[in-house]
Amino acid sequence: MLAAPFVYNDPGVAVTLGEYAIDTLPRALGVAGVGVLWLFVAANLIDLLAAAGAYLTGAFLAPGDESRRV
């Protein structure tokens, strides 16, 4: 998605998003913008999963601490 503005007009590359062809610069920039937004969403989801994993690891490895009970 992020490379769409660089390859949308390349004759050897067909950029499609579902049934829509990305064949103009405004469409390619729009797709790249969506790609940047998706990058931030994915990074935050990974951060959330890592925090949940850290919490569960601490809860499972601290058997005497009743305040962090799962």
For each residue, the residues with C-beta under 8 A, 3 or more apart:
1: 4 31 32 34 35 38
2: 32 35 36 39
3: 6 7 32
4: 1 7 8 15 22 27 28 29 31 32 35
5: 8 25 28 29 32
6: 3
7: 3 4 10 13 15
8: 4 5 13 15 22 23 24 25 27 28
9: 23 25
10: 7 13
11:
12:
13: 7 8 10
14: 21
15: 4 7 8 21 22 23 28 31
16: 19 20 21 22
17: 20 22 31
18:
19: 16
20: 16 17 27
21: 14 15 16
22: 4 8 15 16 17 27 28 31
23: 8 9 15 27
24: 8 27 28
25: 5 8 9 28 29
26: 29 30
27: 4 8 20 22 23 24 30 31
28: 4 5 8 15 22 24 25 31 32
29: 4 5 25 26 32 33
30: 26 27 33 34
31: 1 4 15 17 22 27 28 34 35
32: 1 2 3 4 5 28 29 35 36
33: 29 30 36 37
34: 1 30 31 37 38
35: 1 2 4 31 32 38 39
36: 2 32 33 39 40
37: 33 34 40 41
38: 1 34 35 41 42
39: 2 35 36 42 43
40: 36 37 43 44
41: 37 38 44 45
42: 38 39 45 46
43: 39 40 46 47
44: 40 41 47 48
45: 41 42 48 49
46: 42 43 49 50
47: 43 44 50 51
48: 44 45 51 52
49: 45 46 52 53
50: 46 47 53 54
51: 47 48 54 55
52: 48 49 55 56
53: 49 50 56 57
54: 50 51 57 58
55: 51 52 58 59 68
56: 52 53 59 60 70
57: 53 54 60 61
58: 54 55 61 62 68
59: 55 56 62 68 69 70
60: 56 57 70
61: 57 58
62: 58 59 65 68
63:
64:
65: 62 68 69
66: 69
67:
68: 55 58 59 62 65
69: 59 65 66
70: 56 59 60
